[in-house]
């Protein structure tokens, strides 16, 4: 009985660790996505600015 409880506890701990790891990974992905969206919004705003002022060429954007 004690061995079974230890196995269950160990299994539960492993599953908990996996869930926490995946949540951390998703948090990092969401942060990256938010940063990329903000960069795109900034670029889109700059593009609109150049177009509205009749400027054909825009500076090249940094590639990441």
The first five atom37 places (N, CA, C, CB, O) and aatype in JSON, in Angstrom:
{
  "aatype": [20, 20, 20, 20, 20, 20, 20, 20, 20, 20, 20, 20, 20, 20, 20, 20, 20, 20, 20, 20, 20, 20, 20, 20, 20, 20, 20, 20, 20, 20, 20, 20, 20, 20, 20, 20, 20, 20, 20, 20, 20, 20, 20, 20, 20, 20, 20, 20, 20, 20, 20, 20, 20, 20, 20, 20, 20, 20, 20, 20, 20, 20, 20, 20],
  "atom_mask": [
    [1, 1, 1, 1, 1],
    [1, 1, 1, 1, 1],
    [1, 1, 1, 1, 1],
    [1, 1, 1, 1, 1],
    [1, 1, 1, 1, 1],
    [1, 1, 1, 1, 1],
    [1, 1, 1, 1, 1],
    [1, 1, 1, 1, 1],
    [1, 1, 1, 1, 1],
    [1, 1, 1, 1, 1],
    [1, 1, 1, 1, 1],
    [1, 1, 1, 1, 1],
    [1, 1, 1, 1, 1],
    [1, 1, 1, 1, 1],
    [1, 1, 1, 1, 1],
    [1, 1, 1, 1, 1],
    [1, 1, 1, 1, 1],
    [1, 1, 1, 1, 1],
    [1, 1, 1, 1, 1],
    [1, 1, 1, 1, 1],
    [1, 1, 1, 1, 1],
    [1, 1, 1, 1, 1],
    [1, 1, 1, 1, 1],
    [1, 1, 1, 1, 1],
    [1, 1, 1, 1, 1],
    [1, 1, 1, 1, 1],
    [1, 1, 1, 1, 1],
    [1, 1, 1, 1, 1],
    [1, 1, 1, 1, 1],
    [1, 1, 1, 1, 1],
    [1, 1, 1, 1, 1],
    [1, 1, 1, 1, 1],
    [1, 1, 1, 1, 1],
    [1, 1, 1, 1, 1],
    [1, 1, 1, 1, 1],
    [1, 1, 1, 1, 1],
    [1, 1, 1, 1, 1],
    [1, 1, 1, 1, 1],
    [1, 1, 1, 1, 1],
    [1, 1, 1, 1, 1],
    [1, 1, 1, 1, 1],
    [1, 1, 1, 1, 1],
    [1, 1, 1, 1, 1],
    [1, 1, 1, 1, 1],
    [1, 1, 1, 1, 1],
    [1, 1, 1, 1, 1],
    [1, 1, 1, 1, 1],
    [1, 1, 1, 1, 1],
    [1, 1, 1, 1, 1],
    [1, 1, 1, 1, 1],
    [1, 1, 1, 1, 1],
    [1, 1, 1, 1, 1],
    [1, 1, 1, 1, 1],
    [1, 1, 1, 1, 1],
    [1, 1, 1, 1, 1],
    [1, 1, 1, 1, 1],
    [1, 1, 1, 1, 1],
    [1, 1, 1, 1, 1],
    [1, 1, 1, 1, 1],
    [1, 1, 1, 1, 1],
    [1, 1, 1, 1, 1],
    [1, 1, 1, 1, 1],
    [1, 1, 1, 1, 1],
    [1, 1, 1, 1, 1]
  ],
  "atom_positions": [
    [[0.81, -1.19, 0.0], [0.0, 0.0, 0.0], [0.86, 1.26, 0.0], [-0.93, 0.0, 1.19], [0.58, 2.2, -0.74]],
    [[1.89, 1.27, 0.82], [2.78, 2.42, 0.89], [3.5, 2.64, -0.43], [3.8, 2.25, 2.02], [3.66, 3.77, -0.88]],
    [[3.93, 1.56, -1.06], [4.6, 1.65, -2.35], [3.67, 2.24, -3.4], [5.1, 0.26, -2.81], [4.08, 3.07, -4.21]],
    [[2.43, 1.83, -3.4], [1.45, 2.33, -4.35], [1.23, 3.84, -4.14], [0.12, 1.57, -4.21], [1.15, 4.59, -5.11]],
    [[1.15, 4.26, -2.89], [0.98, 5.69, -2.59], [2.19, 6.49, -3.05], [0.74, 5.89, -1.08], [2.04, 7.59, -3.58]],
    [[3.38, 5.95, -2.85], [4.59, 6.64, -3.29], [4.63, 6.76, -4.81], [5.84, 5.9, -2.78], [5.03, 7.79, -5.35]],
    [[4.21, 5.69, -5.49], [4.16, 5.73, -6.96], [3.17, 6.77, -7.45], [3.79, 4.34, -7.52], [3.45, 7.52, -8.38]],
    [[2.0, 6.82, -6.82], [1.0, 7.81, -7.19], [1.49, 9.23, -6.93], [-0.3, 7.55, -6.43], [1.28, 10.13, -7.75]],
    [[2.14, 9.42, -5.79], [2.67, 10.73, -5.47], [3.74, 11.14, -6.47], [3.24, 10.74, -4.04], [3.79, 12.29, -6.92]],
    [[4.6, 10.2, -6.82], [5.65, 10.48, -7.8], [5.06, 10.82, -9.17], [6.59, 9.29, -7.91], [5.51, 11.74, -9.84]],
    [[4.06, 10.07, -9.55], [3.4, 10.29, -10.83], [2.68, 11.65, -10.86], [2.39, 9.16, -11.12], [2.74, 12.38, -11.85]],
    [[2.02, 11.96, -9.76], [1.35, 13.25, -9.64], [2.36, 14.39, -9.72], [0.56, 13.33, -8.33], [2.1, 15.4, -10.38]],
    [[3.5, 14.24, -9.07], [4.54, 15.27, -9.1], [5.08, 15.46, -10.51], [5.69, 14.91, -8.14], [5.3, 16.59, -10.94]],
    [[5.29, 14.36, -11.22], [5.78, 14.44, -12.6], [4.77, 15.18, -13.49], [6.05, 13.04, -13.16], [5.15, 16.03, -14.3]],
    [[3.51, 14.84, -13.34], [2.48, 15.51, -14.13], [2.4, 16.99, -13.78], [1.11, 14.84, -13.9], [2.26, 17.83, -14.67]],
    [[2.5, 17.32, -12.52], [2.5, 18.72, -12.1], [3.67, 19.48, -12.7], [2.53, 18.82, -10.57], [3.51, 20.6, -13.17]],
    [[4.84, 18.87, -12.68], [6.03, 19.49, -13.25], [5.86, 19.73, -14.75], [7.27, 18.62, -12.99], [6.25, 20.77, -15.27]],
    [[5.27, 18.74, -15.45], [5.04, 18.89, -16.89], [4.07, 20.03, -17.17], [4.51, 17.58, -17.48], [4.28, 20.81, -18.1]],
    [[3.02, 20.13, -16.39], [2.03, 21.19, -16.58], [2.66, 22.56, -16.35], [0.82, 21.0, -15.63], [2.46, 23.49, -17.14]],
    [[3.42, 22.69, -15.29], [4.08, 23.97, -15.0], [5.06, 24.33, -16.11], [4.8, 23.9, -13.63], [5.14, 25.49, -16.51]],
    [[5.8, 23.35, -16.59], [6.75, 23.59, -17.68], [6.03, 24.07, -18.93], [7.55, 22.32, -17.98], [6.49, 25.01, -19.59]],
    [[4.93, 23.44, -19.27], [4.16, 23.84, -20.45], [3.55, 25.22, -20.28], [3.06, 22.83, -20.74], [3.49, 25.99, -21.24]],
    [[3.11, 25.53, -19.08], [2.56, 26.87, -18.83], [3.65, 27.94, -18.98], [1.94, 26.93, -17.42], [3.4, 29.0, -19.54]],
    [[4.84, 27.65, -18.48], [5.96, 28.58, -18.64], [6.28, 28.79, -20.12], [7.2, 28.07, -17.89], [6.52, 29.91, -20.56]],
    [[6.29, 27.7, -20.87], [6.57, 27.77, -22.31], [5.5, 28.61, -23.02], [6.64, 26.36, -22.92], [5.82, 29.44, -23.87]],
    [[4.24, 28.39, -22.67], [3.16, 29.16, -23.3], [3.27, 30.64, -22.92], [1.78, 28.6, -22.88], [3.0, 31.51, -23.75]],
    [[3.65, 30.92, -21.7], [3.84, 32.31, -21.28], [4.92, 32.99, -22.11], [4.21, 32.38, -19.81], [4.76, 34.14, -22.52]],
    [[6.01, 32.28, -22.35], [7.09, 32.82, -23.18], [6.61, 33.05, -24.6], [8.3, 31.87, -23.17], [6.93, 34.07, -25.21]],
    [[5.86, 32.11, -25.14], [5.33, 32.26, -26.5], [4.38, 33.45, -26.6], [4.61, 30.98, -26.93], [4.41, 34.2, -27.57]],
    [[3.55, 33.62, -25.59], [2.61, 34.75, -25.6], [3.38, 36.07, -25.53], [1.62, 34.65, -24.41], [3.04, 37.02, -26.23]],
    [[4.42, 36.13, -24.69], [5.25, 37.34, -24.61], [5.88, 37.65, -25.96], [6.34, 37.17, -23.53], [5.88, 38.8, -26.4]],
    [[6.42, 36.63, -26.63], [7.02, 36.82, -27.94], [5.99, 37.29, -28.96], [7.68, 35.52, -28.43], [6.27, 38.17, -29.77]],
    [[4.81, 36.7, -28.92], [3.74, 37.08, -29.84], [3.34, 38.54, -29.62], [2.53, 36.16, -29.66], [3.16, 39.29, -30.58]],
    [[3.19, 38.93, -28.37], [2.84, 40.32, -28.07], [3.9, 41.28, -28.58], [2.65, 40.51, -26.57], [3.57, 42.34, -29.11]],
    [[5.17, 40.92, -28.42], [6.25, 41.77, -28.9], [6.22, 41.87, -30.42], [7.61, 41.22, -28.44], [6.39, 42.96, -30.96]],
    [[5.99, 40.76, -31.1], [5.93, 40.78, -32.56], [4.75, 41.59, -33.07], [5.85, 39.36, -33.1], [4.88, 42.31, -34.05]],
    [[3.61, 41.48, -32.41], [2.43, 42.25, -32.81], [2.71, 43.74, -32.62], [1.18, 41.82, -31.99], [2.36, 44.55, -33.48]],
    [[3.34, 44.11, -31.52], [3.67, 45.51, -31.26], [4.62, 46.04, -32.35], [4.31, 45.68, -29.86], [4.46, 47.17, -32.81]],
    [[5.6, 45.23, -32.74], [6.52, 45.63, -33.81], [5.79, 45.81, -35.13], [7.64, 44.59, -33.97], [6.05, 46.77, -35.86]],
    [[4.88, 44.9, -35.43], [4.1, 45.01, -36.67], [3.21, 46.25, -36.65], [3.24, 43.76, -36.87], [3.07, 46.93, -37.67]],
    [[2.61, 46.54, -35.5], [1.77, 47.72, -35.39], [2.6, 48.98, -35.61], [1.08, 47.77, -34.01], [2.16, 49.92, -36.28]],
    [[3.8, 49.0, -35.04], [4.69, 50.15, -35.22], [5.07, 50.3, -36.69], [5.95, 50.0, -34.36], [5.04, 51.4, -37.23]],
    [[5.42, 49.2, -37.32], [5.78, 49.24, -38.74], [4.59, 49.68, -39.59], [6.28, 47.87, -39.22], [4.76, 50.47, -40.51]],
    [[3.42, 49.19, -39.29], [2.23, 49.56, -40.06], [1.94, 51.05, -39.89], [1.0, 48.72, -39.6], [1.57, 51.71, -40.86]],
    [[2.12, 51.56, -38.71], [1.92, 52.99, -38.48], [2.92, 53.82, -39.26], [2.03, 53.31, -37.01], [2.56, 54.86, -39.81]],
    [[4.16, 53.38, -39.33], [5.19, 54.08, -40.09], [4.88, 54.0, -41.58], [6.58, 53.5, -39.79], [5.08, 54.98, -42.31]],
    [[4.41, 52.85, -42.04], [4.05, 52.69, -43.45], [2.94, 53.66, -43.8], [3.62, 51.23, -43.76], [3.0, 54.33, -44.84]],
    [[1.92, 53.75, -42.96], [0.81, 54.66, -43.21], [1.3, 56.1, -43.26], [-0.28, 54.51, -42.14], [0.84, 56.9, -44.07]],
    [[2.23, 56.43, -42.38], [2.79, 57.77, -42.35], [3.49, 58.1, -43.67], [3.78, 57.92, -41.17], [3.29, 59.18, -44.22]],
    [[4.31, 57.18, -44.17], [5.02, 57.42, -45.42], [4.05, 57.55, -46.59], [6.02, 56.28, -45.69], [4.21, 58.42, -47.44]],
    [[3.05, 56.69, -46.64], [2.07, 56.73, -47.72], [1.27, 58.03, -47.69], [1.13, 55.53, -47.64], [1.03, 58.63, -48.74]],
    [[0.85, 58.45, -46.51], [0.03, 59.65, -46.41], [0.81, 60.91, -46.75], [-0.55, 59.78, -45.01], [0.22, 61.93, -47.11]],
    [[2.13, 60.86, -46.66], [2.96, 62.01, -47.0], [3.52, 61.92, -48.42], [4.1, 62.14, -46.01], [4.38, 62.72, -48.79]],
    [[3.05, 60.98, -49.19], [3.47, 60.86, -50.58], [4.89, 60.37, -50.78], [3.32, 62.17, -51.25], [5.48, 60.58, -51.84]],
    [[5.44, 59.74, -49.79], [6.81, 59.21, -49.9], [6.72, 57.79, -50.41], [7.56, 59.27, -48.52], [6.08, 56.94, -49.81]],
    [[7.39, 57.54, -51.54], [7.3, 56.21, -52.15], [8.15, 55.18, -51.42], [7.74, 56.29, -53.6], [7.72, 54.05, -51.21]],
    [[9.34, 55.59, -51.04], [10.24, 54.62, -50.4], [10.2, 54.8, -48.9], [11.69, 54.78, -50.93], [10.04, 55.91, -48.39]],
    [[10.35, 53.73, -48.22], [10.45, 53.77, -46.78], [11.78, 53.15, -46.37], [9.25, 53.02, -46.12], [12.35, 52.37, -47.13]],
    [[12.26, 53.48, -45.21], [13.51, 52.83, -44.78], [13.3, 51.33, -44.63], [14.02, 53.44, -43.43], [12.19, 50.88, -44.35]],
    [[14.34, 50.57, -44.83], [14.21, 49.12, -44.66], [14.08, 48.81, -43.18], [15.42, 48.37, -45.28], [14.75, 49.4, -42.34]],
    [[13.2, 47.87, -42.89], [12.96, 47.49, -41.51], [14.0, 46.47, -41.09], [11.54, 46.93, -41.33], [14.43, 45.66, -41.91]],
    [[14.41, 46.5, -39.84], [15.36, 45.47, -39.4], [14.71, 44.09, -39.45], [15.87, 45.78, -37.96], [13.55, 43.92, -39.08]],
    [[15.46, 43.16, -39.9], [14.98, 41.77, -39.97], [15.41, 41.07, -38.69], [15.54, 41.03, -41.23], [16.56, 41.18, -38.26]],
    [[14.46, 40.35, -38.08], [14.76, 39.61, -36.83], [14.75, 38.14, -37.1], [13.75, 39.94, -35.72], [14.98, 37.34, -36.19]]
  ]
}
